[in-house]
Amino acid sequence: MESTVTNISLAPHEADDTQPALLFIPDISGFTRFMHENGVRYSRNLIADLLEIIIEANILNMEVCEIQGDAILFYKLGDPPAIDQLVSQCKQIFLDFQNYLRIMERDELMPGPKLSDNKLTLKIVVHYGRISVTQIRDHIKLMGTDVILAHRLLKNSIEGSEYVLLTEGYLNTQDPEAVTQNFEWTQLKEGMNAYDHVGEIRYKYAFLTPLRLLVTDPEVEHSHKQYPNTFPLKDRIKAPVELVLRVIQNYRLKPKWMHRVKSAQIDTKKINRIGTNYLCEMEKGGSIEMQTLQSRVTPEKIEVIEKMANFKMFPNSLIFYYLYEDNEETNVTLEFHYSRVSVGDYFYDYFGRKQIKGFMKASLNQLKALCEQIHQNRKK
């Protein structure tokens, strides 16, 4: 039996103001249990950061309509995105989400139980239908049967907590062979649920669990072969490791060594979040939001991890700084990690990587010069 809504939602609507649109809802699985077991004071900052991670991973340029506790309603008017672009979007959000959790779990400064014990993860509902966009004061409200349907599908009979669900409303706009090809990394299954006042809704779903193999492990050495979306830079700084660490962690010094950063200031809206948040204003306009995720000292090395948001075409990038002491000097390894899932665009695969490599190389050279200058001045 075909979905009742599928038949209605895409039919011509001459008497109303509805428009065709993609509805995309990522939902944090395990949210209620996490809040209950850890309390609001501990949970709110982490959940707020995870919701921002999801928003920043929006490579389809969708609009954010509303945030409802643990879920975000995105929408995009017009023609549906191609299946390869949609799958890339799902991968992007899942990997960014899991990468952030993996690093947070290892942070020794974070209170509370291990995040792995709470099993926070993501499920995503994708639907294509017709919606009415209404302005209520300063807020956008989406209305229509398809909006109700998308929300209802968050409650379904799928046995699992990390998956993407695609309704017939979206799948009927795509070539079935292309759909199959773009889910070769997992298994696409069929499902159906019945809802009051809506009827039977058929859909296909795929578990996102295989993507966990691509999540960055912060405990191991990273190679380009194992993590294609990363590259390292190395140098030797003629200054003590303690000095280099202080320079990296001092946000006020960022404009003196990070390439094309004009000024930096603490983001007071997020001062109580995990780690330190600050905004770097760029010389050519715009800003990068940075957050210190971790600073860890071991007998072998010192490690600092920072997250970069709103950075051109690489949302939610991570910078790993590894500092090794050697005869009162410092060997530095800087790793740039990005989780953008390529959609075959030559610009991102070649030009974008070339640009970010140039940015990081210039930054490392300036960091070296600044640290060595400070060290020489202290010796005088």
N, C-alpha and C positions, 0 to 999 in steps of 0.2 A: 504493500500500500504506500502510495506517495505521500510525502509530508503535506498536510493541509496548508501550512503556511507557505511552502514552496510554490504552490499553485497560485496563491493569492498575492504574495508579496511582490512578484516581478511582473504582474499584469499592469497594463496602462492605468494610470490614475488621473483622469481628466478633471475630476471634481474636487481634488484636494491638492495640497502643496507638498506631497511626499516626493522624495528623491532617492534614487538608488545609492546605496552606500555599503561599504565594508564595515562590519562591527567586529572588533578584536578585543577580547577580554582575557588578560593574564590574571590568574588568581593564585595567591600564595597558599599552598596546601600546608596544613599543620599550624596555621596562624592561631586558631582559637586555643589549641592545646598549649602552644608556646606562651601566649599571653597568660593563660591560667597558671601554668607551672612556674613562670618567671616573674610575674608581676608587671605592672604598667611601667614603673620607673626604669627597669632594665630593658623592657621590650620595646618601648616607644621609639628610642633612638635607632635601634637596629632595624626595626620594621620601616621607619621613615627612610633610612638609607636604602633599604632594599626596594622600596617603591620608587625612589629616585633612580636607582640603577635601571629599573624597568623602563621608566620614562626616557632616560638618556639613551637607551638602546633602540630607540624608535627610528630605524633606518628607512621605513616606508613613508616618513613624514606625515603620519596620521595626527589627527587632532585629539587632545585629551578632553573628554567630556566631564568625567567625574571620577573621584576616588572614593570607593565605598569600603572602608576598613581594610580588607586584604586584597581587593580587586581594583583594577583600573579599566575603565571603559574608554577605548580608543574608537575613533570612527574616521572614515575617509570617503568623502562624496565622489561620485562618478564611477567610472569603470572599475571592475575588480582588478587587483594586482595579479600578475601571472603567478602560477603555482611555484615556480622556482624562486621568485622574489618573496613570496609568502613563507616558504620553508626557510629561506635565509633569515627572515625576520624572527621566526620562532627559534631557530638555532642561536641567533644573536642574543636574544633575551635570556634564554636558558643558560648559555655559557657565561654571560656577564653575571647573572644571578649566582650561579654556582661558584664561579671564581672568587667572587666577593665573600661568600660564606666560607670557602676553604681557607682564605687568609684570615678572616675574623676568628675562625675556630682555633687557629694556631696562636693568636695574640694572647700572650701571657698576662697582659694588663686588663683583659676583659673579664669582668666578674661573671658569676653564674656558671651553670653546667655547660658541658660541651654542646655545641650546636648540632653535632651529629646525633646526639641523643634525642633531639626534638624533631629531626627529619623534616625540616623546612624545605620545600621544593615548589615547583610551578606546574599548573595545568593551564591550558590556553584554549579558549573557545573562539572559533572563527565562523562567522555567518555573513551572508550577503543578501540584502533585501531592500526594503524601502523604509525610509524614516522621515519624520518631520522634525526640523530643527527650530526650536522656539527659544527666544530670548526672554529670560525672566530677570529683570534688573541687570546685574552684571554677570549673570550666569547663563550658560547654554544648557538647555534641556532637550534630550532626544525623546521623541514620542513615536508610538506605533507598535503594531503587533510584533514586528520583527525585533524590536528592542526588548520586549517582554520575553520573546522566545530565547534570545541570546542569554539573558539572565537566568531563565529557567534551566537552560542546559548546563549550568554550573553544577546543578544537582542531577546526576545521572546514574546509570547502573554500571559504569566502567569500574572494574576492580583494579584500582591503582591510583596513584596520586601525582604522577608526572607524565603528562601526555598532551597532545594537541588533538582537538575535536573539530572536524570540518563538516558543516551541514551540507545537505543537498543544495541548499540555496547558493552556496559558494561553489561546490563541486560541479554543479550543472553548467557553470560558466567556463569550465576548463576542459581541455582535451584529456580524456581518461588515460591515454597512454603516457602523457606528460606527468599526470598525477602519480602514476605507478613508478615512473623513472625517478621522480624526485623524492620518493620514499624508499629507495633501495637500501638505505642505511638502517632501516628498521622494518617493522611489519605493519602494513596498513590493514586494519580490521573493520568489520561492519558492526554497527550498533543501532539500537532503536529504543526510544522511550516514549511513553504517552503522557500527556499533560492535560489537565483540565482546561477547557475552553480553547485548546489549541489542537489537540489530537495527537496522532502518532507522528513522531519526528525521526526520520532516518538520517544517519550520519556515518562517517568513517572516522576512525581515530588511530593514532600511532603513539606508542610510548616513546618518551624522550630519553629514557635511561641509557641507550647506547652512546649518547653524546657525553656522558660522564667520562668516557675515555679521553676526551679532548680537554677536560678541565685541567688547568695548570696546577701541578703539584708544587707547592712552595718549598718542599723539603728536598727536592732533587736538583741536580744541575740541569739546566735547560739547554737543549740543543735545537738547532733549526730543523733537524730531521724529525725530532719528536714533537716540536711545537713550531710549525711553519710560520705562525703569526708572531714571531719574536725575532729579535736580533740583538747581539751583544756588542758593546764597545768597551775597550780596555785601555788603560793608561797608568802611568806611574806619577804620583804627585810627591814632590820633595817637601813634604810637611808631615807632621805627626798625625796619626789616625784620629786622635781625639779632636784636633783642630778641623780636619776635613768633615768629621761627623757634625760638629757644631755649625759649620757653614751650611751644610746640606739641610739641617733641621731649622735654621733660622729663616723664617719666611721673609723677614725684612731684607735679607741679602739676595733673595731670588732675582731681583732686577739687575744685580751686578754680575750674574753669571748665566742665568737661563736666557737663551737666545730670544731677542725681540720682546722681552717682558719689560714694560715701562714702569709699572708700580705693582705693589702687592699689599693687600690688607686683609685682616681677619674678617671672615664672614660672620657677623654677629648673630645672624639668624640661625646659625648652626654651631655656635660655640660650645654647646653642651653635647654635641654628637660624639660618637666614638672617634677618637683621634682628633687631630687639629684640622680645621677647614680654613682655607684662605683663597682669595680671588686674585689672580694675576691679570692685570690689564695689559693688553698687547699694543705694540707700537702702531700697528695698522688697524686698530679698532677691535672690538670684541674683547672677551675675557676667557680665561681658563679657570675652572674651579678645581682646586687641588685639595686632597685630603691625605693626611698621614695615617696609613693603616697600621703600620707596625714599625717598631725600632727594637731590634733584638741583638744582644751581645752574647757571643759564645767564645770559647777559647780559640777557635779557629778563625772567626771573622765577625764583623759587625754588619748587620743587615738592616736596611731601611726600605720600606715599601710605600709608595705613594700612588694614589689614584688620580687620574686626570679626566675631567669631564668637560664637555663642550669643546673638545679639541678637534676642530675641522671634521674630517671624515672618519676619525677614529674615536668614537665615544667609549667611555669607560676603559681607557687605556691604563696600564699599570707600569710603573717604573720601579725596578729592583736595583738598589745600590748595594754592592758587596764591597766592603772595605777590609783589606788584609794588611796588617802591620808588617813591615820589613825594614829592620835597621833604622828606625825612627822616620821612615818614609811610608807612603801608603800606596799599595797597588789597588786600583779601582776597577771594578767591573760594573758597567751600567747596562741593564737589560730593559728594553722597551717591549712590552707585551700588548698586543691589541687582539680583540676577539671578533673583529668584524669578519663576517662570513662572506667571502667574495661571491658575487653573482655573475662573474665572468666579465666584469667591466675592466677594460684595459687601464683606464685611469686609476682605479683603485689598486690593481695588481702591480702596476709599474710606477706610474708617476707619483701616486700617493705615498708609496713606500720610499721612493727616492727622496721626496720632500721631508718626510719625518726622519729619515736617516741623517739628512743634512742638518735638521734642527737639533737632533740629539748630539751629533758630533760637535757642532759649534758650541753647544751648552757645556759639554764635557771639557772642551779646550778652555773655555772661559772659567769653568770651575777650577781647573788646574792652575791657571794664571792667578786667580784671586787667592786661593789657598797659599800658594807659594809666596805671593806678595805679602800677605798677612804674616806668614811665618818669618820672612826676612825682616819685616819691620819690628817684630817682637825680639829679634836677635840683636838689634842695634842698641 
